[in-house]
Amino acid sequence: MCKNNEIMATLPEGATPDERRAAFFEAAYSLNVNDKCEKKENLTYLTWAFAWPEFKKIYPSATYRVIKNPNTNLPYFEDPNTGLIVYTEVTAEGITHEMWLPVMNSANKAMKSQPYQYQMWNKQARQYETRTVEAATMFDVNKTLMRCLVKNLAMFGLGLYIYAGEDIPEAENNSNSEESATTTVKMAEPKKATTRKAKTVAAPQQPKQNDRFTAIKTAINSMQDIDSLLALYNEHKQEIEGGSPEIKAMFTLRKYELQQAA
């Protein structure tokens, strides 16, 4: 595990603040946290009890703050139409990053202070069915706050590769391991036809795959709200989950851009 003094030892004498921050970010980003993650509903969560102490080894002076609603002094904000949301702030190396996360149930539906119902299409029954989202409790808010904190730490590099849909950090992805070499080829799959080895196997099907992924990429960039983006993801979920980390990363980036623009 990377420690602050180890990172400092690699910096040149008289390193600028930007050089220091780049070194710390790279150290955090290259840390493999897979064994501290858990899977729920096809989403990966990094355990906060592991993330914070590892972050402090890299950034000993780091601090975080839960942003409270000034009107209620409660650790969440509420809109009757869209639901509850929490915010955190993390400060390290003279930089402060803010992060936010809506309070969601196990199906990743936004929770409100009152229960509500929505329509969900049942593919097998070929009809819509009514589902209920229960009212949020402080337990739900607490869980979301800790997940928001971990997401906040990712802005400094720790576990960021998870949000980009990667299996391992970029540093390990470029290392000498056989597994990382396989991952690199998989992510660069559209270019296989340019290599001699791939011509006889993958070239005949390559144009079709390129066409499909090109259409999805174009659609991602054209989405103007998160609901439409989520609908697009669900429409192509099987092929995305089946082996296109690049597309998953594009969905993550577009979602972040829409959140920033909101």
N, C-alpha and C positions, 0 to 999 in steps of 0.2 A: 504494500500500500504506500502511496506517495505521502511524504510528509513535507511540511513547510521548509525545514532546513535543507532537505535534499533538493528541493526546487531552487532555493536560493543559491545553492552551491553551483548550479549549472548556469546561472546568470552571469554575463560579463560584468566586469567592474564598471560602475557608472551607468548601469542599465536604466533606461527611461521608464516612467510609469507605464507606458503602453507596452513596452517589452516585458515588464514584470507581469502585467495582467495577461498578456498572451501566453506566457510560460505557465501561469497558474491555471488558465483556462484549459490549455492542452493537457496538463497533468490530471485535471478533473475529468476531462472528456475521454481520456484514454483509460480510465479506471473501469474495469469489467465488474459490473454489479449484478450479473445475471443470477447468481446463486442467492441473492437477497430479494428477488422479485417474486411476485405471485400473479397468477392469471385469473381473471374473472371476466366472463362474457366477451372473450376474445380480446380483452385489453390487458396490458401489463402494468402492474403497480410495483414501484420500488418501496420497500419498507422504510418508513421515516426514521425508525429507531436505529437503522443502520446508516441511512443517508446523512443525517445530521452529524454524528461523530466523525464520519469519514470526511465530511466537508470541513469540519473544524481542524482536522489534521493538515489540510491544505491551506485553509484560511483561519488561523487561530483567533484572529480578532473579529471574525464575522459575527454579525448580530441579525436577528430577525424580529419582525413586528407584525402582529395581527392587527389589521386595520378595522377599527370599530365604527359602527354607524354613530355619528355625532348626535343624532336625535334620540337614539335609544340606548346608547352605550353597549349595544349587543354586537357580537362578532360576525354579523351578517347584514346584508342589505336585501330588501324585498320589494319586488314589483308585483302587484296583484295579477298582472297579465302574463309575465314571463317567469316568475318564480324567485327563488332565493339564490344569492351569490355571495361568496366570501372573497376576501382579498388579503394578501400578505405582502410584506416587503423584506428583502434581504439586502444587507449592506456588507460588502467585502472589497478590500483593496481600493477604498475610496469611491466605489460605484454602488449605486442602489438600483435594484431592479424590482419592479412591482409585478405581481401575478394575481390572477383571478381564476375562480373555478365555480361553476354552478353546482348547487346541491342536487344530486341525482339519485334515483333509486337503482336497484340492481339491473334494471333494463335500460339504464342510462337516459331515463326521462326526467326532465326538470321537475323538481318538487316545489310545492307551494305551502303556504300555511294552512290551506284547506285541501281536502282530497278533491280530485277531479277525474273525469273520464275522457278517454280518447278512442278513436276507431283505429283498429289495426287489421290489415289485410291478411287473411289466413289462406296461404297458397293451396294447402291440401283440401280445405273445405270450399275454396274458391268463393269466399264471401268475407265481408268485414265483420269483426267481432269487437265488442266493447271491453276495454280494459280500464282498470282503475289505478291511479297513482295516489298512494296514501299521503297524508299530510306529513310534512317534514317535522322531525323532532330535534332536540339538541344533540342527540346521538348522531344523527345524520350530519348536522352542522359540524360537529367535532371531527368526524371522519373526513369530511370534505376539506376542513382547514389543514389537516395534516397532509392530505394529498396535494393541496395547493402549495404547501410549503416545499414539498419534494419537487413539484413542478417549477417552483421559484428557484430552487437550487440548480435545476437543469439549465437555467439561463446563464449560470456561471460554468457550465460544462458537465456537471455530475449527472450521469444518466441521460444526457441529451439524446444520445443515439437511440434510446428506446422510443422517444416521441417522434423520431424520424422513420420509425418502422424498421430499424436495423436489428440484426441478431446479436452483434458484438460491436465494441467500439471501433472507430476508424483505425486507430493505431494498431489494434490487434488484427484488423481486417487486412492490413498491409504487411503483417509480420510473416515469419517463415513457416507458420503452421499449415498443415495440409487442409484443415477445415477452413481457414481464412481464404486460402487460394480458391477453394470451391465456391465460397460466398462471393468472391470478387467476380468470378466468371458468371455466376448466376445474376448478379446485379448488372453486368455488362452484356447480357444475353442478346440484345438487338444487334451487337457488333460481331457476333460469332461468325457470320458468313464471310467476314473479311480475313479470317485466319484459315490456313491450309487445312488444319485438322477438322474444322467445323463445316467445310464446304460440302462434303459428301453426305453429312448427316442432317444438318440443320438448315442448309440453304433453301431447299424446296419449300419449307413451311414459313420461312422468315418473312416474306412480304405480307402474308396474312396477319402475322403477329404484330408487325410494325403498324399495319393499318389499324388494328384494333386498339393498340396502346396510343397511337397518335390521336385517335378520336377521343379517347378518354382524357388525355392530357389537354386537348383543346376544350373539352367540356368543363374540366376542373377550373381552368382559368377564366371561363365565362360565367361561373357561378357568382351571384351577387348577394347571397345570404346563406347562412349556415344551414338552414333547413333544406334548401335546394342542394347544397353540397352533400349533406347527409343522405338525401334521397338518391343522389347519383352514386354515392359509395355503396349503399345497400343494393342498388341495381346491378353493380358489377362486383359485389363482395366476393363471390366465389373465385373469380379469376384473379382478383387482387390478392386475396389470402393464399391463392394457390402458387404464388411465386413471383410477385413483382414488388419488391421493397421500394423501388424508385417511385412507383405510383403511390404507394402508401405515404411516402415522404412528401409527395406533392399535395396530397389531401391535407396532411398535417400543416404544411406551410400555408396553403390557401385558407384553412380555418383560422390560423393565427392572424393572417392579413385581414380577414373579415372582422375578427374580434377587435383588432386595432382600429379599424375604420368605423366601427359601431359607435 
